[in-house]
Amino acid sequence: MKQLIVCAATALTVLGPVAGNAGDEAVFNRLDADKNGRISRDELLKSDLVVVKDAKGQQQVLHRDMVKQGDAAALTEAQKQRLFGTIDTDKSGHISRKEWNRASPNGFILWKF
């Protein structure tokens, strides 16, 4: 149990809050593999999302293909599950552009653990 708490605390430190800005739309488009305008749980879980620090030291969630240089920490399946559950507010099993944009006001994806 203690190890689980340490892992959760580490995830909170690494992941919250995560900056995005204009990259949010590009990330959405990368995750929407079938280009139907929404992200399914399966699309998100199969994605290669990573956390990187930008020039200002803020953490960003990006698709690995979007990382130009520097260290990138891959999101775990559990982190992707929590991300999906946080953003899919209507619990439809898909993340719409509206939900994605609502979760990223002012360039921040809000992590709620």
JOLIN-V712492 format. One record per backbone hydrogen bond with DSSP energy under -1.0 kcal/mol. CO is the residue of the C=O (numbers start at 0). NH is the residue of the N-H. If there is no record, write none. Layout:
CO_NH, CO_NH
This chain:
0_4, 1_5, 2_6, 3_7, 4_8, 5_9, 6_10, 7_11, 8_12, 9_13, 10_14, 11_15, 17_108, 19_22, 20_23, 22_26, 23_27, 24_28, 25_29, 26_30, 27_31, 30_32, 31_34, 38_94, 39_43, 40_44, 41_45, 47_63, 48_74, 49_61, 50_72, 51_59, 53_56, 57_53, 58_18, 59_51, 61_49, 62_65, 63_66, 72_50, 75_79, 76_80, 77_81, 78_82, 79_83, 80_84, 81_85, 82_86, 83_87, 86_88, 87_90, 92_40, 94_38, 95_99, 96_100, 97_101, 98_102, 102_109, 103_106, 104_107, 106_19, 108_17
